């Protein structure tokens, strides 16, 4: 998986970049090597939680997005990684369920044709 870390109104340090790569390594194991992950850490000029982390994961045929805000850039990255991790797990389970149901239907069809040929 290719990870790109960008900063908007915020300097992205090597420490933050390494932290993000380490944090998203678990997700990288679950997706294709061709997947692209864009992480944008932004300093929003608003009172309260000024740091926002937004991530877009481009997979084959779909995009998963998440956005979280916090006072600390690392905490925002941590929150958005947790959110994306849930989405990736749900996406994988959906795909697995579709594949398994399709395989079950195909096996039933082959069994039916075998029975028809036998009789």
C-alpha positions in Angstrom: 0.0 0.0 0.0 1.3 3.4 -0.9 0.9 6.1 1.8 1.0 9.8 1.1 1.0 12.2 4.0 0.1 15.9 3.3 -0.2 18.9 5.6 -2.5 21.9 5.1 -1.5 24.9 7.2 0.7 22.5 9.1 4.2 21.3 8.6 4.3 17.5 8.4 7.3 16.3 10.4 9.2 13.1 9.8 8.0 11.9 13.2 4.4 12.4 12.2 5.0 10.7 8.9 6.6 7.7 10.5 3.8 7.5 13.1 1.2 7.5 10.4 3.0 4.8 8.4 3.3 2.7 11.5 -0.3 3.2 12.5 -1.7 2.3 9.0 0.6 -0.8 8.7 -2.1 -3.0 10.1 -4.5 -1.8 7.4 -1.9 -2.3 4.7 -1.7 -6.0 5.6 -5.4 -6.3 4.9 -5.6 -4.5 1.5 -3.9 -4.9 -1.9 -0.4 -3.6 -2.5 -1.9 -1.4 -5.2 -4.1 0.4 -2.7 -3.4 4.1 -2.2 -3.9 5.9 1.1 -3.9 9.7 1.2 -3.7 11.3 4.7 -4.2 15.0 5.0 -3.5 16.6 8.4 -4.9 20.1 8.5 -4.7 23.0 11.0 -8.2 24.4 10.9 -8.4 27.9 12.3 -11.4 27.2 14.6 -11.7 27.2 18.3 -11.9 23.8 20.1 -10.3 21.0 18.2 -8.1 22.7 15.6 -6.3 19.7 14.1 -8.2 17.6 11.5 -7.0 14.3 10.0 -8.7 13.2 6.8 -7.9 9.9 5.0 -9.0 8.5 1.7 -8.2 4.8 0.9 -8.6 4.0 -2.8 -9.2 0.3 -3.3 -10.1 -1.5 -6.5 -13.6 -0.2 -7.3 -14.2 1.7 -4.1 -13.0 4.6 -1.9 -13.2 4.6 1.9 -13.1 7.9 3.7 -12.7 9.0 7.3 -12.2 12.4 9.0 -11.6 13.0 12.7 -10.6 16.1 14.7 -8.5 16.5 17.8 -6.2 18.9 19.6 -3.1 16.8 18.8 -2.0 15.7 15.3 -1.0 12.2 16.5 -4.3 11.7 18.3 -6.2 12.8 15.2 -4.3 10.3 13.1 -4.9 7.6 15.7 -8.7 8.3 15.7 -8.9 8.3 11.9 -6.9 5.1 11.7 -9.4 3.4 14.0 -12.3 4.6 12.0 -10.7 3.4 8.7 -9.8 0.1 10.3 -13.5 -0.6 11.0 -14.4 0.4 7.5 -11.8 -1.9 5.9 -13.0 -4.8 8.1 -16.6 -4.2 7.1 -15.7 -3.9 3.4 -13.7 -7.2 3.5 -16.5 -9.0 5.3 -19.0 -7.8 2.7 -16.8 -9.0 -0.1 -16.1 -12.3 1.6 -19.9 -12.8 2.1 -20.7 -12.1 -1.5 -17.9 -14.5 -2.7 -19.0 -17.3 -0.3 -22.7 -17.0 -1.3 -21.7 -17.0 -5.0 -19.6 -20.1 -4.4 -22.5 -21.8 -2.6 -24.9 -21.1 -5.5 -22.3 -22.4 -8.0 -21.8 -25.6 -6.1 -25.6 -26.1 -5.9 -25.9 -25.7 -9.7 -23.1 -28.1 -10.4 -24.7 -30.7 -8.0 -28.1 -30.2 -9.7 -26.6 -30.7 -13.2 -24.7 -33.8 -11.9 -28.0 -35.3 -10.6 -29.8 -34.6 -13.9 -27.1 -36.3 -15.9 -27.1 -39.3 -13.5 -30.9 -39.8 -14.0 
